[in-house]
């Protein structure tokens, strides 16, 4: 097993396991974090 395969399996496991526990995916969580942050225009 290569490192790339292991990393792919780990990321899939992490997403699946956390989704089952918290019922939210990392993509949804990141989107919520980005919405809640205040952005200062340049």
N, C-alpha and C positions, 0 to 999 in steps of 0.2 A: 504494500500500500504506500503510495506516495504522500508527501505532505499536502499536496493540493487536494487529493481525495479525502484525506483525513479532515482537512479544514472544511471542505464542502459538507461532509457528514456532520461535523460538529455544529456548523451554522444551521443546518436543517434541524438537528436535535434541539439546539437552543431555541429556535423559533417555535418549534412544535411543543416543547415542554413548557415554555413560558406562556404560550397561548392557552394551553390546557389549564394552567394555574390561574392566570389573570384574565383570560378571555380577551386579550388585546395583542395584536401583532406589533413587532418592532416598527413597522412602517407607520401604523396608526399612532403609536406612542411618539415617534419622532415628529409626526405632523402636529400632534397636540402640543408638544413642547415648542415647536416653531410658532404656533399660533399664540401661545401665551407669552412669548418673549416680546419685549418692547424693542422696536427698531428705531434708531435715531437716523433721520435722513441726512445725507451728506450735504 
